[in-house]
Amino acid sequence: MLSMQSYYKEIKMETDHQPRMVKPESVEKPKCKLVGENGNIFNLGAIASRALKKAGRHKTAKEMVNKMFSAENYDEALAIVQEYVDVS
């Protein structure tokens, strides 16, 4: 049985390129209409979470909600939401 280190060395030898990691900035944020909605941060977070889940990003939605709930104030929570979705 190969150790993980040996396994990865073999894979590297079999390929000519290094695996590429996707930068978070290159992942497109899902569009989310928050303008004109009830400004309650829990409502806005729920709308943004649904937009992320609709885009197939369930773990990201959970991460956003957890960060949002740990925010110290409304403005910080809203900024967190805007990090994850393209607000319109």
N, C-alpha and C positions, 0 to 999 in steps of 0.2 A: 504494500500500500504506500502511495506517495504522501509525503508531508505536503501541507498547503504551500509551503515555500517552493518545494520542488515542482509542484503542480503549476504554479504561476510562472516559474522559470521556463517550463516546457511550453506553456501557452505563449509566452513572450517570444520564444524561439520560433514558434510556428507562424507567427504573424509579423508583418513588417511595420505595423503601426501601434502606437500606444492607445489604450482605450481612452475615449474622450468623455469628459464629464460635462454635463450641461450646467452652465452658469445660471443661477437663479434669475438674473436680469434678462436672460434670453427666453425664459418661459413667459409666454404671453398671459397677462392677467385677464380673467373673464370680465366681460362688461357687466355692469350692475347699475340699474337705475335707482338712485337714492334721492335725487332731487325731486321735491314735491311729496316725499313720503313723510310719515310721522317721524319726527326727529328724535324720538326716544332711542337711546343707544342700544337697548336690547332688541328693538324692532329693526334698526339698521344692521345690527350684527346678524340677526336671523336672515334678513334679505341677502346679505353678502354671503353667508354660509350656504344658503340654498343655491346661489349662483356658482359657488365653488363646487358644490356637490353635483350640480347639473353638468359641470365641465369635467366630472370624473375625478375630482381632487378632494376626496373625502378626508384623507389625513390632513391635508392642508387646511380644510375647513375647521377641523377640530383644533388644530394648532392655532389658527386665528382666534377662535372663540376663547381658548385658554389664555392667550396673550391679552385679548380685549378685557376679559374679566379681571386680570391682574393689574390693569391700568389704574393709575391713581386719580384720574379725572376724565371728564367727558372728552376734552380735546385730545388727550393722549389715546383714549380708546378709539376715537374717530380716525386719528392718524394711523393706528394699527390696521383698521379696516381698509383704509386707502392704500396701505402697502400690499394688500392681497388682491384687491379688485380694482378695475378701472371704473371709477365712479362717473356717472353721467346724470 
